Amino acid sequence: MDTMKTGTTTLGLICKDGIVLASDNRITAGSFIAGKDFEKVIPINNNIVVTVAGSVSDAQMFVKLFRAELKLKGMKADRLISVKEAANFAARIGYENARSYFPSIAHLLVGGFDNTGTKIYEVDIDGAILEVKDYVSTGSGSTMVYGILESSYKESITTKEGEDIAIKSISAAMQRDSASGGGVSVVVVTKGSIKKTVQKKVSGNFV
């Protein structure tokens, strides 16, 4: 169970005109704040974005491998790689790593757009994969985030409304979860576009 405790906060929202992915920017080593501006919402290519929670080294290695493999897969297929294909590949990496002698510890949200629209998949550290139908949060701050999402999220919200909910949710996590902080990053994905819309750093409380 200790392996499942990832010290961060990420979230994903399904909106009527796209998806919203967000995270805090803090990285910790036990009780020590090791970094305040680590990017946890990471574009992989022109249509896929991931959020990462867990071991920093595992997350960085996953991103390098994921980016290279999707680029190779796209060149071989000569077409846009679908979000589902990308998520399944991420899940395969997680499945294999979880059963190795030194397992990788990285909990992912894989989001993006393809010719079917925009989608988010949750990929657990053991390789389990679930398509997100409304909202999802990962990391140690997710308890606070779910409290906000349960009361604020509604079907068919716009990405602009989703941005506001994401900021409010990450803010709540940073107020109460010591492993979350540093600031908030928000990325909005619509069909044909990936855009970072919010990047805020904070030195104290974030409102």
C-alpha positions, 0 to 999 in steps of 0.5 A: 500500500505504501507503493500506491501513495504518490505525493502529488495532485493531478486531475482530468476533466471531460468537457463538452468541447475537450478535456482539461488536465491539471496538476500541482508543481511540487516534488518531495523527498519524504518531508523535504520539498525537493522542487517547486516547479516540476512539470507534471502535465507533459505533452508527448507529441502533437495529440497526446498529453500525460500527467504523472504522479509517483517517483520522479525518476520513473516518471521521467524515464516513462516520458522518454520511452513513451515519447520515443515509442509513440513517435516510432509507432506513428512513423510506421503507421503513417497516421495519427496514433489514437488516444486509446492506442497510446493509453494501451501502450502506457498500460503495457509499460506499467504492467511489465514494470509492476512485475519486474524485480524493481517495479516502476512507480508511476500513476498516469492520466493519458489524454489527447485527441484523435479522429474520434474526439478527445479522451482521457484514460487512467493508467494505474501503476500495475498496468490497469487502464480505465477510460474516464467518463467524467473526472478523475484525480490521482495522488495524495491530494486527490481526497481533497480534489474529489470533494470539490469535483463531486460538488462542482462538476456537471455534465457538458461543462465547457473547457473554460468552466473546467479550467476554473474547477481545476484551479479550485481543486488543485488549490484545495489540495495544496491548502491541505496536502503537504506533498502538493504545492508550488503552483498549478499547471492547466492544459486544455485539449480540444480536437486539433489543439493542445494548449497550456492555459494556466501556469501559476507559481505560488510562495504561500497560500494559493487562492 
